Structures are given as C-alpha cells and as structure tokens.
Amino acid sequence: EYEEEYRHRGLGFTTELATKAPSITTATSFECTEEPRDKFFFRFSKEDRTPIIRSCGWLGSKRVTPDQRAVICRRMRGYEGVPPAKTVCVITCDICDEEPSTKAPS
C-alpha cells in the first residue's frame, strides 16, 4: 500500500490506496453499508485539474440537492484507485434494496 495526498481548496485528504487490482465483489457477498467518512472521486477542479475527493457524508448533506446527488451517483469514473460515489456511497446513492444502515462489526 502507499499513500497519496489529494488537495481540495487548501485542505489535505490522505487516502491509502492498494497497489493490487481490486477484488471483484459478487452480488451474494455485497454488503449494503457505508460510513460518512468513506471517500469517492467527485471531479477534477476547473482551475488546475486536480482531483477533488468528497465523502459520503458530504454527498448526503443538505448542501447537495437531490438532482445533484442523482447526477453524482450515476458517474462511473474513479481516479487512481479512488472509486466513484455509486460504488462507495451505496446507501446515499440508493443502490441498496435494504433499509439504510451503517457499517457494523460482523
């Protein structure tokens, strides 16, 4: 594993990324969980094209309208190991058929 730092408006986000290819999750082992601190690739900044990384908590906040959330949740693109919202924020993006829950110890 290695660490790569992402910057957004002067705030530093550090994300650990695995050097191996991600494992494939089958539908039977899929867990309908997310944490507010879970990070996803939002977009590139318009000023200098640096990646902007956001959290599921931000995506679910009142600052993001339902229409904006729907657009963000449809995006398929990640960046350098940071996945898109639809694969990280499965509850906020309404991907799950289950009732909302947060990660719990198994």
N, C-alpha and C positions, 0 to 999 in steps of 0.2 A: 504494500500500500504506500501511497505517497500523499502529500498534502498540496493542495493548490489553492491559492487565495484569490477570491473574487472581490471586486470592489464595486460598491454602488453608492454614489453620492457621498463619498468620503467614509463610508462605513465598511469595515472589513468583514468578510464572511470567509471562514475557512471550512473547506469541505474535504473529507478524506475520500479518495477515490481508489477503487481496486484496480490493479493493473491487469487482472484476468478478465476475460469476457464474462458478462453477467450470466448467471444460470437462468434457465428457462423455467418459469413457474407454470404448472399445469392448472387447469380450472379446479381440479379436486383439491389442490394444496393452497389455493388462493385464500388469503386472509383479508377480510374486509375491515382493515384497521388503518389509522393514520394518526400522527401526532401533529399538534400545531407547529412544532419546530421543524418538521420534515421539509426539506428544500427541493425546489424544482427550478428548471431553467425557464425564465419568464420571456426574455427577449434580449436583443442587443441594444445598447444605448444609441440614441440617434446622433449624439455628439461625437463620440470616439469609438463606437462599435465594440465597447467592452461588454461582456456578458452580464446580464442582470439576473441575479438569483433571488427568488422570493420563497416565502414559507406558506404552508397550508393555512396557517393562522391568518396571514395577510389575505389570502385568496378568499377565505370565509368571512372576512371583516365587512363592516358596513361601508368601507371606502371603495369596495368593488361592487358595482351594480350587478344584478342577475344577468343582464345581457353581456356585460364584460366577462363575467365568470364563465358563461357558456362558451364564448369565443376562446378564452384561455384554455378551458378544459378540452376543446376539440383539437388543439395543436398537438402534433405528433413529434415535433423536433426537440431533442435534448441537445446538450452541448458538453463535450469532453467528459462523459460519464455522469453528468447531472441530467436525470430524466425529465420529461415533460410533466406537467401537472396531472394529466389524466392517469399516469401510472403511479404517482406518489400520493396525490390527494384524492383517493378513490371515494371517500365519503363526501367531501366538499363538492367534488365533481359529479356526484350522484351516479357513480359507476356500479355501486353495490346494490343488490336487491334486499339486503338485510337492513335492520334498524341501525341507525348510526351508533357507533361505539368507538372507544379509543383503545389503543393497544393495552392489553392486559397480560400479565405473566401467564405462561402456559403451564 
